[in-house]
């Protein structure tokens, strides 16, 4: 089944097509949001907003829209919108701490209970990387997007995405090697 098949149905307001797209992309988009925010409740809220935007904008989708790329772009933009919203409400220090938590998050309860040391180390190394490197690694490595498609999602040039991915992979390798050295 081609990714673009449901576009016409979505544009026509077909609820079954929307449900199908939701079932297909929900786990991946949620996982992406969770790994960017580190907060399950926030990831769920942003996931709902992502699909709400799809339902509102379905009639505006062009026939050649790649749904996966469109959804991940919306999700990513919502994370940035949330960061801006939190940053702009600095009148409350707790809001500022929330914003900082998006970049400096601790392991999630699921990671702690999983007990998978390799996954824990990878998550810790990813969490220490700058957001722009985390995003490209999650899109290309975690979600299977090609660098050119990740470039479109991130709004950068193809070559910039390839360079960013290369630098991110190298930074991740160094972080994992440093962890390995620290545990010996």
N, C-alpha and C positions, 0 to 999 in steps of 0.2 A: 504494500500500500504506500503510495507516494505521500510525502508530508503535505503537499498542497491540495490533496483531494478534498478535504473538508472546507476549504476556503469559501467556495461558492455557497455551500450550505450555511456556513457561519454568517456570510454576508446576507443571506436570505432570512436569518433569524431562527434557524433550525436548532431547537433545544437539544435534540439527540446528538447533533454534531458537536455542540458545545460540551455536552456531558462526556462524549468520547474523547475530545481534546483534553478535558479536565482529567479524566482517568489516565490518559496516556502521559501527560506532562507533570501532573501534580507531584509525584515522588521526586522527580529530578529537580524541579524548580524549588520545592521545599528544602531539599538537601543543599542546594546551592545557597539559598537564603540563610539556612541554619549555619552553614560553614562561614558565611560572611559576617553574620551578626553574633553567632554564639549563643543566641537566646531563643529557645523553642517558641515561646509565646509571641515574640516579635516576628520570628520567621513565619509563623502561622498567620499573623495579621497581614504581613506583607504579601504572603501567598494569596490570601483572599482578595486583597486589593489588586494584585496582578490579574487575577481571573475576572474580577469585576471590571477592570479596564478593558479586557478582551471583550466582555459582553457589551460594553458601551461602544467600543470602537470597531466591532466586527463588520459593520456596514461600510467602514472606510478602508478595510484591508484591500490591498491590490491583489489581483489573481496570482501574482508571483511571490507573494509574501511567504517567507519561511517561518512557520509558526514557532518552531523551537527558538530560533534566533530572536524573533519578536518578543516572545515571552521572557527570555533571559534578559533582554535589553530592558524591558519594563521592570522586571524584578530588581535588576542592578540599579536602575534609576531611583526606584523606591527606597533602596537602602541609602542612597545619597540624600534623597529628600528627607528621610528620617533623621539622618545625621544633621542636616541643616536645621530642621525643626528643633531638635534637642539643643543644638548649639545656640540657637537664637533665644532660647528660654533660660538663659544663664541666671535669671533672677532666683532660681532655686538650685542650690548646689547639688542636690540629688540628680537633677537633670544632667548636670555636667558630668557626674560620675557615670551616668548611663551612657553618655556619648563616649567617654573614655573606655568603657567596657566593650564597645564595639571593636576597638582595635586591640585591647589588652585583655582578652577574655580568658577565663579559666576553662578547664575541661568541662564538657557537658556531663550530666548524670549518665547518659547513655554510654559515653566513652569510659567513664569510671567503672560502671558495672560490666561492661564488655570484657574488661581485663585483657584486652589484646594489646600486648606491649608494643608491637610494631605499629599498630594503628595509633596508639597513644603518642608514640614518638613522632610519627608523621604529622599528627594533628598539632602537636606542640611546636614542631618545626614550622609548619604552615602558619600557625597563629603568630609566630614571631616575625614573619615576613611582612613587608609593606603590603598594603591592600592591593596596589596595582599588580604586584607579582602573584599574590594569592588568587586574584580574579583570573588571570590568564592560566595559571596552573589548574584551577578548578574547572574552568571552561574546557581547556584542551585535554587535560589529564583525567579529570573526574567526570566530565559530561561528554567527552568524545568529539567536541567540535574541532574542526580544522582551524589552524591559525588564521586563515583568511576570514572564516566565519566569526571567529572570536573577535577579530579586528572590527568587524561590522557591529557586533554587540557592544564593544567597548568604545566605538566611535573613534578608532585610530586607524592609521594606514596599515596595510598588510605587512610591510617591512618592519614597521614599529612593533607589531604584534609578534613577529618572528624573533626580533631582537629581545623583546620583553620576555618572551617564553624562554629563550636561551639563558638569559640572565637569571630568571626566576628559578629555572632548573639548577643552575650552578649554585645559587644561593641556598636552595633547598638541600643540595648535596653537602655543601659546607656545614649547614646547620645540623644535618643528620650525623655527619662525621664528628662534629663537636660534641654532640650528645653521646655518641658511641665512646669517644675519648673520655668524657666526664664520668661514664659509668664503669670504666675499667679500673 
